Amino acid sequence: MRLMALDYGFATVGVAVNDELGIAAMPLETIVRKNKNKLRKTLARIENIIHERKTELIVLGKPLNMDGSEGDMVKSCSEFKEMLEKRCRLPVVWQDERLSSREAREILVAGGIKERHEIKKNIDSIAAAIILKEYMAISGK
């Protein structure tokens, strides 16, 4: 099954996909938004990736607080989820994303990336890959 994971943020959306065999989760790109209230171009890019990759399911990181409660970001992310489902006509499932950005930063630093702009450029797509990897491990997909 072809999967896509998204790490949604106000300024960026990290995108990751699985390989053709459904074994590995790979960072794909980070979509940068100039205006946090405008999602048309972001949704269009996601839709293009869905068609290019023949995606069947979207995994969306759910930004829970460390204690498991839902904060303000979950509301915004839920609205984004509704837009995705309506526009892309694919199932969108939640995956807990706690600590995914921290783990992504650790991976980048361990890989020798220390410059702030390089970390910022790559962290969201790597966080999306972590979200996808965790979903694949839990769901067996």
ZAMARGU-4260 file (C-alpha; in steps of 0.2 Angstrom, whole numbers, plus 5000, padded with zeros to 4 digits):
<rodrens>
0) 5000/5000/5000 | 5007/5017/4995 | 5007/5029/5010 | 5011/5047/5013 | 5014/5056/5029
5) 5012/5074/5033 | 5020/5084/5047 | 5008/5099/5047 | 5014/5116/5054 | 5009/5134/5052
10) 5023/5138/5040 | 5028/5122/5032 | 5022/5104/5029 | 5034/5090/5029 | 5031/5076/5017
15) 5037/5058/5017 | 5032/5042/5007 | 5035/5024/5009 | 5045/5014/4996 | 5037/5003/4982
20) 5039/4988/4993 | 5031/4996/5008 | 5046/4993/5019 | 5054/5010/5022 | 5048/5027/5025
25) 5058/5041/5016 | 5058/5060/5018 | 5052/5068/5001 | 5051/5087/5003 | 5045/5101/5014
30) 5031/5112/5007 | 5034/5130/5013 | 5019/5142/5014 | 5021/5161/5014 | 5004/5164/5023
35) 4999/5152/5036 | 4980/5155/5032 | 4982/5151/5014 | 4982/5132/5010 | 4977/5131/4992
40) 4995/5129/4985 | 5000/5117/4999 | 4984/5106/4995 | 4988/5107/4976 | 5006/5101/4979
45) 5000/5087/4990 | 4987/5082/4977 | 5001/5081/4964 | 5012/5070/4975 | 4997/5059/4978
50) 4994/5056/4959 | 5013/5055/4956 | 5015/5042/4969 | 4998/5033/4968 | 4995/5036/4986
55) 4981/5026/4994 | 4982/5033/5012 | 4988/5049/5021 | 4995/5048/5038 | 4994/5065/5047
60) 5004/5069/5063 | 4994/5073/5077 | 5002/5086/5088 | 4998/5081/5105 | 5005/5089/5121
65) 5018/5078/5130 | 5004/5073/5143 | 4993/5066/5128 | 4981/5081/5129 | 4976/5091/5114
70) 4982/5109/5113 | 4978/5123/5101 | 4988/5115/5086 | 4977/5100/5086 | 4962/5111/5081
75) 4971/5119/5067 | 4978/5102/5061 | 4960/5095/5062 | 4954/5108/5050 | 4968/5104/5039
80) 4964/5085/5040 | 4946/5090/5034 | 4952/5100/5019 | 4963/5085/5014 | 4950/5072/5015
85) 4938/5084/5005 | 4950/5089/4992 | 4960/5072/4990 | 4946/5060/4993 | 4958/5048/5002
90) 4957/5042/5020 | 4967/5052/5032 | 4973/5044/5048 | 4981/5051/5064 | 4998/5046/5070
95) 5005/5053/5087 | 5019/5065/5082 | 5026/5068/5099 | 5045/5070/5099 | 5046/5067/5080
100) 5054/5084/5077 | 5067/5081/5091 | 5071/5064/5084 | 5073/5072/5067 | 5085/5086/5073
105) 5095/5072/5082 | 5096/5062/5066 | 5102/5078/5056 | 5115/5082/5069 | 5121/5064/5070
110) 5123/5065/5051 | 5134/5080/5052 | 5122/5094/5048 | 5125/5108/5061 | 5120/5124/5051
115) 5103/5131/5057 | 5096/5134/5040 | 5101/5116/5034 | 5092/5109/5049 | 5077/5120/5046
120) 5076/5115/5028 | 5076/5096/5032 | 5068/5094/5049 | 5050/5093/5043 | 5052/5080/5030
125) 5062/5069/5041 | 5049/5071/5055 | 5036/5066/5042 | 5046/5050/5039 | 5047/5046/5057
130) 5028/5048/5059 | 5026/5037/5044 | 5039/5024/5051 | 5029/5023/5067 | 5012/5022/5059
135) 5019/5007/5048 | 5026/4998/5063 | 5010/5000/5073 | 4998/4996/5059 | 5008/4983/5050
140) 5006/4992/5033
</rodrens>
